[in-house]
């Protein structure tokens, strides 16, 4: 049987493609027009996804059938004849096609018309922490008037990124009971100066940090994971909401890099000489700043504001009573046992931040695939009322860094 594939499936990626190898997809003229429009969108994420979808079609032409007919909707007076989704439904009815879509309303209409709906198993590893929806003015108004209805089937603390006419218009977070508007403001810290999120996805990440005891921020190198985490952590410490930042680190040499052997010095000095130490120095601007944060003030009996703990030393550690922000850096370099050990250290009065990229930055084979602790943590915790997760899609470090991602 042939299935019309909806634009939203192409934009978000087809889950479990190996299970759909024997399926023939129909690409309609309506879908091609929408992809062409999205490629020129002012929304950079939408434009990027449209380009990826176009390449996917080109690379899998043997599985595609192209239907360039412009269908006239004859499904009934309740179906708008100019609406692209209704033309897709008409195409299915006329040709006895099934349909593959992520749009819940379109699924319901299809079933009502007797059209077979192909359900794809959602790949657990594609969870981004948000769903993007392109809505027209009428549907947007309806959504705002029915904030207690979870029509997109969001998990608790999952975000809805709303676009209208290819432009971002709103952000909502599903609490489990209702949608909340997401409008986080920037702030200023002594260590980093002024900070403001640069796009909708960074706003989601900042909102999750503010509202959830536990947040995972993931993304490629240069997307701002550590920048957001450190800015937020130091802001909270400066405001007195938390007393210290505790970093759990698993210093790993970059994959395929030459090993220089053991570094001399104390535990902190060895960590500072690692890749994680270099990252912290670059964010705070000076190694001396980090050293001062790690010293504390003995005369005033103030504990250090920053504590760096390698995973070799965290067993038995307990943050209860410390009012700490626990930050697991480069968490892609942890297996399931190490991640479990780290999360179990976090007390009730602490907040947990985890960052990393288990898709592209794993530096040892023992942390790959199903044994990756960050991947498994996402599968276990997503949907919990205290957990948030956001993937940052855009590289802001430099134009060179963005181009290097294509290597």
N, C-alpha and C positions, 0 to 999 in steps of 0.2 A: 504493500500500500504506500501511496505517496502522502507526504505531510507538508502543508504550507508552514514555513518557518517564519515566525513573527520577528519584527525588527528588534524588539527588546531582548530576545534570546541571542541574536547575533551580537548585540552590543555588550551583553554581560558574559558571553562565552557559553558554549555548549558543555554541560557537565557530562562526565563519563562518556566521551566520544567513542571509546572502544565498544561500548554496548549499543551504539547506534550505527555501527558500520554497515549494516544491511538495510538501513532506512534510506529512502530517496526523498530528498527535500525539494520542495517547490519554492523557487524565488519569484515573487510576483513583482509586477511593475510598481505597485504601491510601496513595497519594501525598498526597492532600488531607489525610488524617489526620496524616501525618508532618509536613507543612508547618504545620498548625495547632499541633501539639505544639512544633515548633521555634520558632515565633513567640513562645512563652512561655518559651523556654529561658533559663537563668541565664547561658549563654554569650552575651555580647552580639554577637559576630561571627555566630554561628549564627542568632540571632534576627533580626539585620539581613538576612542572606542570605535567610532565609525570607520576610521582608516583600518584598524585591526580587523573589523568585521569584513570589510571589502577584500582584504588580503586573504582572509579565511575562505571566502567564496571562491576566489581565484585559485587557491591551492587545493580545493576540494571539488572541482568542477565535475569530476566523475560521479559524485554523489548528488549533484544538483540538476534540476530541471527548471528552465526559465519560462515563465508564463508572462508574456508582455501585454496581455489583454487588459483593457481598462473596463472593468465590470460595472454594469448598471445595477444598482441595488434594487431588488424586487422582493425583499423579505417581509415587507409589511410597512404600514404607515409609521410604526414606532421606531423604525430604523432610518436614521439620517442618511440620505443618498450620497452626501458629500464626505462622509466620515470614512477615513481609510480603513479602519477596523471592520466596518460593515461591508466594504468592498472585498476584503479578505474573506469574510464569512460567505459572501455570495460566490466567490471563486471556489470555496470548499464545497458548497451545495451543488453548484453546476457540474463539478468534475468528480464529486464523491471523494474528495481529498479529506484527510484528517488534518489536525493542526497541532503545532508545537508552539506554546506561548507561555510567558511568565505572568501575563496580565490576567488577574483573577476574574475581572468582569468579562473579559473576552472569553475565558474558559466557560463561564456560566452561560453566556449567550450561545456558544458553540454547542454545549451539551443540550440546551433547550431546542436547538435546531437539529439535533440528532447527529452532529458532527463528532467523529471520534477524536478525543483529546489525547495526545501522546504525553505521558508524564515522564519527566526525566528525573533521576535520582540526583538530588543536589549534592555536589561534591563537598564534603566537610571542609576541605582545605581552601575553598574559594570564599569563605566567609570574610567580608570586609568590615562588618559592623554597621553597614548602612545599605539602603536600597535607593537607587535613583529612579525617579518617576517623571516622565514628561506628561504634563497635564494641561488641558485647555482651561480657559477662564471659568467655564461652568463647573468643571470637575474640581478645580481648585476651590471655588466658593463652597461647593458641597462638602469638601473635605474639612474646611474651616468651620462649617456649621455642624459637623459631626465628629468632633475631636475624640469622642469616647469610642468610636468604631474603628477597629483595627483591620481595615479593608485590605491592607498590604501584608497582613499576617506577620508583623514584626515581632521579634523577640523582645523581652524587657531590655531597655537601654539600647536598643538598636535604633538607628537614625533613618529618617526619610529625607532625602535630598530632592527637593521639588524644583523642577525646571518648567518654564512656560515659554513657548516660542524660542527654544534653544537658549534661554537665559535663566540663570539661577534666581529664584524668587523667594525661597523660604527653606528653613530647616526645622524639622520636628523630631522629638525623641519620644518613643513610646515607653511609658513608665510601667506598663502592665495593666494599667487602667485607663489611661488617657494619653493623648499627644501633648507634649509641652513644646513651646517655641524655644528655639536655641538661638540666643543672641549674646554670646559672651563678649565682654569688653576686654580691651587690652589693659596692661598695667605696667608699672615701672619698678625695677629692683636696683639696689645699690650695685650689685655685681654685673648686671647685664644691661641696665638702662631700660629704655622703652621696648615693650614687646606687644605685638598685635598679631593674631593669626592672619595668614595670607590668603586663605581660601576657605571654602565651605568645609573641607575635610579637616583642616587644622582647627576650625571652630568646633567641629564635633569632638576632636581629641581633647581640646581644652575643656569643653563642657563635661566630658566624661571624667576628666581628672578632678573637676570641681564637685561632681555629684556622686561619684562612685568610690567606695573604699579600695577598689581594685581595677586598674586599667591597663590594657595592653595597647601600645602604640607600635604599629609595624609599618614597614615600608623600605624602599630601596635606600642606598646611601645617598645622602644629600636632600632627603625629603623633609628633614626638620624634626625627626623623632627625639633625639637627645636635646635639641634646642628647646623644644616645647616642655619636655619633662624637667629639665634643669631650671628653666625660667619659672615654671609653676612651683617647683619645690622650694627654691630660694625665696620666692615671693611669700609663700606660706610661712617659712621660717622667720623671715623679717617681720611679718605681721604678728608673730608669736603664737600662731595656731599649732605649729609643730616646733620641736626643739632641735632636731638634728636630721641630717640626711645620711642614711646608711646605704652604702653601695655594695651589693654582692657582686663579686667579679670572678670570672673564670678566665684568666689571661691565656689567650691562645694566639700562637703565631698565625699569620695569614696563610691560607692554604697555598702550598707549593713554595712558600718562602724559605730561605735558608735559616737554619737555627744557629743562634749565636752562643748557645750554651747558657750556663747560669750566671745571673748578674750578682755582683757582691752587694752587701748592704742589708738594711733592715727590711721587714716585710713591706712597709709602706714604700720604701725606696725601690724595691723590686717591682711593685705594682705600678709605681710612677714611671718606671722605665718600659712598661709594657705598652701595647697598642691602646688599651683602655686608658692608661695614664696619659698617653699622648692626646687622646680625644678630650679628656677632662681639662688638660692644660690648654688646649686650643679653644675650648668653650669659655673657660674662665679668664683666658688671656695671659696668664702668667703662672708658672710653677710655684712661685712664692705665695701667691694668693691661696692656692690649695694647701700649701704647708701651714699657713696661718690658720686656716679653717680646721685643720686636723690637730692643731696644738691645744686649742681651748684657752682658758684663762684660769691658771691655778690660783692666783691671788684672790680672784672674785668667785672661785669655786664653780666656774662655768665649764661644763664638759665640752669637748670638741663639737663643732657644728657639722663636721664631716668625718665619717668613719668608712674606711675601705676594708672590706672583709673578703678574702679569697674563699672559694667554696671549700677548700681544704680545712678551714677553721670554723665553719658555721654550725656544725653539728652540736646540738645542745644550746645554741644561742637562742635567746628569746627577747623580742622587742617589747614585751608587755611592760608598761610603766615608763617607757622611754619617750612617748609622744613623737615617734619618728616617722619619716617618710622613707620607706624601703624602696630602693631603686635597683632592679636587676638589669644590668647593662649587657648589651650584645647577647640577649638570651637565646639566640639561635644556636649558640655553642653550648647547649646543655642537653643531656639526655633526660628521659622521663624521671629517673630516680633523683637526679640532681635538682630538677625543677620542683619535684615534690618536696624534697628536703628544704629548699629555699622558701617555698610558700608556707610550709609548716612553722617557720620561724616567726611569722608575722602575728603580733598581738592585736587585741581589740582596739587599742588606742592608736594604732598605726595605719598608714595608708601605703598601698603597694602599687608601684609603677614598674611595668616591664616593657622593654623595647627590644627590637631586633628585626631580622629579616630571614626567616627560615626557608625562603624560596631561592635566595641567591647568595647569601653570605655565610653559609655554614663552612667552617674551616677544618672539620675533621669528619671522616667517614662514620665514626661512632655516633655522631649526632644527626645523621641523615635519615630521611624517610619516616617510617612509622615510629622510630625510636626517638624522634625529636621532641624534646620536652615542651618547647613553646607551642608546637603544633598540637600536642596532646592536651595541654592546658586549655587551649582555645576550644577544643571539642568538648571538654568536661564542664567548663565554667560558663560558656555562652548561654544566655537566657536566665542566669541567676540575677536576683534583684540588686546585688551589690557589685556586679561585674560589667565593665564596658570594654569594647574593643573597636579600634579604628585603624584602617589602613590608609596611609598617606600616599597618593598616587603620583604627585608631581615633585620633580627634582628642582630645587631652587639654588643649589650651591653655585652653579655657574653654567654657562652654555656649553663649556667643554665637558663638564660632568654629565650633562644631559645627553650629549652625543656619545660619550663613552659607554653609556648604558646600552647602546646598540651593539657593542662588541661581543 
